[in-house]
Amino acid sequence: MPAERKKPASMEEKESLLNNKEKDCSERRPVSSREKPKDEIKLTVKKEVIKEKRRQGTQEKRRRKGEGRGGIKEKRGRRKKKHEEEEKKKQEEQVKRQQEEEAAQLKEKEESLQLHQEAWERHQLRKELRSKNQNAPDNRPEENFFSRLDSSLKKNTAFVKKLKTITEQQRDSLSHDFNGLNLSKYIAEAVASIVEAKLKISDVNCAVHLCSLFHQRYADFAPSLLQVWKKHFEARKEEKTPNITKLRTDLRFIAELTIVGIFTDKEGLSLIYEQLKNIINADRESHTHVSVVISFCRHCGDDIAGLVPRKVKSAAEKFNLSFPPSEIISPEKQQPFQNLLKEYFTSLTKHLKRDHRELQNTERQNR
């Protein structure tokens, strides 16, 4: 075959340029009417997707914003509820406190009224008993009265023995036995039993009642009782370790015997003052007998020393109550007892302050 004739280089270049031009023209050729809807659909779908995403984003923002507002509202609601609960609790506590205060005031008033009533009853009973005992010499029975009573040794000695163990529960039975006995020959034994009796504070009133029965019937009872008490206290001075309980009861006993008029004021008050002075003088440093002095002040301080208990003073001021005056013993006779008790109180105060300072020093050293 005849060899192809080579085209000149310039011709090849021209053909290459022409082909490239046609190719570019074909690429730039507009989309046909058939291909155009597909592109529009794609574009529309894309726009819809973008729009949907934006819408969802907006909804999400709104939801989050709504949740934020809801959280704030919820917090505010919780705070409001908590505040309301606290206010309610405060109101309930205030109401409860007011009720407790009213109940306490009512209780205090009831106690004050009871104290007022008991004070007047006690005062009236003492005045009546004192009047009977002071008028006993004019009202004692005649000799023929005793002939009708039981004078047997057995019953009288049995009764005298019972006097060593006097209790408040025996008041009625002892009073009944006393009324049926002729104890004229047993006064000394009866007095000794009464002084030796180991009474409790609660039994003193019963013992005073029996002593009043003796005094109103037997003229020699009170003088004998006074002498035995003096001997008893003289013997007690020699005791190294006195019985505090017996001393407390005895001091109250002789004070009551004086208040109700079995002992005269001169006899009884001098005996009480002497014993109280001995106790206080021997107890200025150690104050081991402070319970004896306190018991005396509590039970007999109003009549013997003119002391006014704190409860009585408070009740009189708060509820405008009038308590019985201290009129059994005159103020002049009460003054020496007041001075004696003030001295003891001063020494006791110094003792307590000294002990308190020592205790504080010990605590500092132990730190």
Contacts in CASP RR format, 6 or more apart in sequence:
PFRMAT RR
TARGET T0000
AUTHOR 0000-0000-0000
METHOD contacts of the structure
MODEL  1
MPAERKKPASMEEKESLLNNKEKDCSERRPVSSREKPKDEIKLTVKKEVI
KEKRRQGTQEKRRRKGEGRGGIKEKRGRRKKKHEEEEKKKQEEQVKRQQE
EEAAQLKEKEESLQLHQEAWERHQLRKELRSKNQNAPDNRPEENFFSRLD
SSLKKNTAFVKKLKTITEQQRDSLSHDFNGLNLSKYIAEAVASIVEAKLK
ISDVNCAVHLCSLFHQRYADFAPSLLQVWKKHFEARKEEKTPNITKLRTD
LRFIAELTIVGIFTDKEGLSLIYEQLKNIINADRESHTHVSVVISFCRHC
GDDIAGLVPRKVKSAAEKFNLSFPPSEIISPEKQQPFQNLLKEYFTSLTK
HLKRDHRELQNTERQNR
31 39 0 8 1.000
108 318 0 8 1.000
109 319 0 8 1.000
111 315 0 8 1.000
112 311 0 8 1.000
112 314 0 8 1.000
112 315 0 8 1.000
112 318 0 8 1.000
112 319 0 8 1.000
112 321 0 8 1.000
113 319 0 8 1.000
113 321 0 8 1.000
115 311 0 8 1.000
115 312 0 8 1.000
115 315 0 8 1.000
116 315 0 8 1.000
116 321 0 8 1.000
116 323 0 8 1.000
119 312 0 8 1.000
119 323 0 8 1.000
119 324 0 8 1.000
120 323 0 8 1.000
120 324 0 8 1.000
123 324 0 8 1.000
124 324 0 8 1.000
126 259 0 8 1.000
126 260 0 8 1.000
126 303 0 8 1.000
126 328 0 8 1.000
127 328 0 8 1.000
129 212 0 8 1.000
129 260 0 8 1.000
129 261 0 8 1.000
130 259 0 8 1.000
130 260 0 8 1.000
130 261 0 8 1.000
130 328 0 8 1.000
132 139 0 8 1.000
132 212 0 8 1.000
132 216 0 8 1.000
133 212 0 8 1.000
133 215 0 8 1.000
133 216 0 8 1.000
133 260 0 8 1.000
133 261 0 8 1.000
133 262 0 8 1.000
134 261 0 8 1.000
136 215 0 8 1.000
136 216 0 8 1.000
137 219 0 8 1.000
139 216 0 8 1.000
140 216 0 8 1.000
140 217 0 8 1.000
140 218 0 8 1.000
140 219 0 8 1.000
141 217 0 8 1.000
146 182 0 8 1.000
146 184 0 8 1.000
147 182 0 8 1.000
149 180 0 8 1.000
149 181 0 8 1.000
149 182 0 8 1.000
150 156 0 8 1.000
150 180 0 8 1.000
150 181 0 8 1.000
150 182 0 8 1.000
151 181 0 8 1.000
151 182 0 8 1.000
151 184 0 8 1.000
151 185 0 8 1.000
155 177 0 8 1.000
155 181 0 8 1.000
156 181 0 8 1.000
156 182 0 8 1.000
156 183 0 8 1.000
156 185 0 8 1.000
156 186 0 8 1.000
157 186 0 8 1.000
157 189 0 8 1.000
159 174 0 8 1.000
159 177 0 8 1.000
159 178 0 8 1.000
159 181 0 8 1.000
159 183 0 8 1.000
160 183 0 8 1.000
160 186 0 8 1.000
160 189 0 8 1.000
160 190 0 8 1.000
160 193 0 8 1.000
161 193 0 8 1.000
162 170 0 8 1.000
162 174 0 8 1.000
162 177 0 8 1.000
163 174 0 8 1.000
163 190 0 8 1.000
163 193 0 8 1.000
163 194 0 8 1.000
163 197 0 8 1.000
163 210 0 8 1.000
164 193 0 8 1.000
164 196 0 8 1.000
164 197 0 8 1.000
164 198 0 8 1.000
165 197 0 8 1.000
165 198 0 8 1.000
166 174 0 8 1.000
166 194 0 8 1.000
166 197 0 8 1.000
166 199 0 8 1.000
166 203 0 8 1.000
166 206 0 8 1.000
166 207 0 8 1.000
166 210 0 8 1.000
167 200 0 8 1.000
167 203 0 8 1.000
167 206 0 8 1.000
168 202 0 8 1.000
168 203 0 8 1.000
168 205 0 8 1.000
168 206 0 8 1.000
170 206 0 8 1.000
171 206 0 8 1.000
171 209 0 8 1.000
174 206 0 8 1.000
174 210 0 8 1.000
175 209 0 8 1.000
175 210 0 8 1.000
175 213 0 8 1.000
178 210 0 8 1.000
178 213 0 8 1.000
178 214 0 8 1.000
179 213 0 8 1.000
183 190 0 8 1.000
183 214 0 8 1.000
183 218 0 8 1.000
184 218 0 8 1.000
187 214 0 8 1.000
187 218 0 8 1.000
187 220 0 8 1.000
187 221 0 8 1.000
187 224 0 8 1.000
188 224 0 8 1.000
190 214 0 8 1.000
190 221 0 8 1.000
191 221 0 8 1.000
191 224 0 8 1.000
191 225 0 8 1.000
191 228 0 8 1.000
192 228 0 8 1.000
194 207 0 8 1.000
194 210 0 8 1.000
194 211 0 8 1.000
194 225 0 8 1.000
195 225 0 8 1.000
195 228 0 8 1.000
195 229 0 8 1.000
195 232 0 8 1.000
197 207 0 8 1.000
198 246 0 8 1.000
198 249 0 8 1.000
199 207 0 8 1.000
199 249 0 8 1.000
199 253 0 8 1.000
200 249 0 8 1.000
201 248 0 8 1.000
201 249 0 8 1.000
201 252 0 8 1.000
201 295 0 8 1.000
201 299 0 8 1.000
204 249 0 8 1.000
204 252 0 8 1.000
204 253 0 8 1.000
204 256 0 8 1.000
205 256 0 8 1.000
207 253 0 8 1.000
208 253 0 8 1.000
208 256 0 8 1.000
208 257 0 8 1.000
208 260 0 8 1.000
208 262 0 8 1.000
211 221 0 8 1.000
211 225 0 8 1.000
211 257 0 8 1.000
211 262 0 8 1.000
212 260 0 8 1.000
212 262 0 8 1.000
214 221 0 8 1.000
215 221 0 8 1.000
215 222 0 8 1.000
215 262 0 8 1.000
222 262 0 8 1.000
222 263 0 8 1.000
225 257 0 8 1.000
225 262 0 8 1.000
225 263 0 8 1.000
226 263 0 8 1.000
226 267 0 8 1.000
226 268 0 8 1.000
226 271 0 8 1.000
229 250 0 8 1.000
229 254 0 8 1.000
229 271 0 8 1.000
230 271 0 8 1.000
232 250 0 8 1.000
233 250 0 8 1.000
233 271 0 8 1.000
233 274 0 8 1.000
233 275 0 8 1.000
236 242 0 8 1.000
236 247 0 8 1.000
237 278 0 8 1.000
244 288 0 8 1.000
244 289 0 8 1.000
244 291 0 8 1.000
244 292 0 8 1.000
247 279 0 8 1.000
247 289 0 8 1.000
247 292 0 8 1.000
248 291 0 8 1.000
248 292 0 8 1.000
248 295 0 8 1.000
248 296 0 8 1.000
250 275 0 8 1.000
251 272 0 8 1.000
251 275 0 8 1.000
251 276 0 8 1.000
251 279 0 8 1.000
251 292 0 8 1.000
251 295 0 8 1.000
251 296 0 8 1.000
252 295 0 8 1.000
252 296 0 8 1.000
252 299 0 8 1.000
252 300 0 8 1.000
254 263 0 8 1.000
254 268 0 8 1.000
254 271 0 8 1.000
254 272 0 8 1.000
254 275 0 8 1.000
255 272 0 8 1.000
255 296 0 8 1.000
255 299 0 8 1.000
255 300 0 8 1.000
255 303 0 8 1.000
255 304 0 8 1.000
256 299 0 8 1.000
256 300 0 8 1.000
257 263 0 8 1.000
257 268 0 8 1.000
258 265 0 8 1.000
258 267 0 8 1.000
258 268 0 8 1.000
258 269 0 8 1.000
258 271 0 8 1.000
258 272 0 8 1.000
258 304 0 8 1.000
259 300 0 8 1.000
259 303 0 8 1.000
259 304 0 8 1.000
259 328 0 8 1.000
259 329 0 8 1.000
263 271 0 8 1.000
265 329 0 8 1.000
265 333 0 8 1.000
269 304 0 8 1.000
269 329 0 8 1.000
269 333 0 8 1.000
272 304 0 8 1.000
272 337 0 8 1.000
273 336 0 8 1.000
273 337 0 8 1.000
273 340 0 8 1.000
276 293 0 8 1.000
276 296 0 8 1.000
276 337 0 8 1.000
276 340 0 8 1.000
277 340 0 8 1.000
279 289 0 8 1.000
279 292 0 8 1.000
279 293 0 8 1.000
280 289 0 8 1.000
280 293 0 8 1.000
280 340 0 8 1.000
280 343 0 8 1.000
280 344 0 8 1.000
282 289 0 8 1.000
283 289 0 8 1.000
283 290 0 8 1.000
283 344 0 8 1.000
284 344 0 8 1.000
284 347 0 8 1.000
285 347 0 8 1.000
285 351 0 8 1.000
287 347 0 8 1.000
287 348 0 8 1.000
287 351 0 8 1.000
290 348 0 8 1.000
293 341 0 8 1.000
293 344 0 8 1.000
296 304 0 8 1.000
297 305 0 8 1.000
297 307 0 8 1.000
297 341 0 8 1.000
298 309 0 8 1.000
301 307 0 8 1.000
301 337 0 8 1.000
302 308 0 8 1.000
302 309 0 8 1.000
302 326 0 8 1.000
303 326 0 8 1.000
303 328 0 8 1.000
303 329 0 8 1.000
304 329 0 8 1.000
304 334 0 8 1.000
304 337 0 8 1.000
305 334 0 8 1.000
305 337 0 8 1.000
305 338 0 8 1.000
305 341 0 8 1.000
306 326 0 8 1.000
306 329 0 8 1.000
306 331 0 8 1.000
306 334 0 8 1.000
306 337 0 8 1.000
306 338 0 8 1.000
307 338 0 8 1.000
307 341 0 8 1.000
312 323 0 8 1.000
315 321 0 8 1.000
315 323 0 8 1.000
316 322 0 8 1.000
316 323 0 8 1.000
326 334 0 8 1.000
END
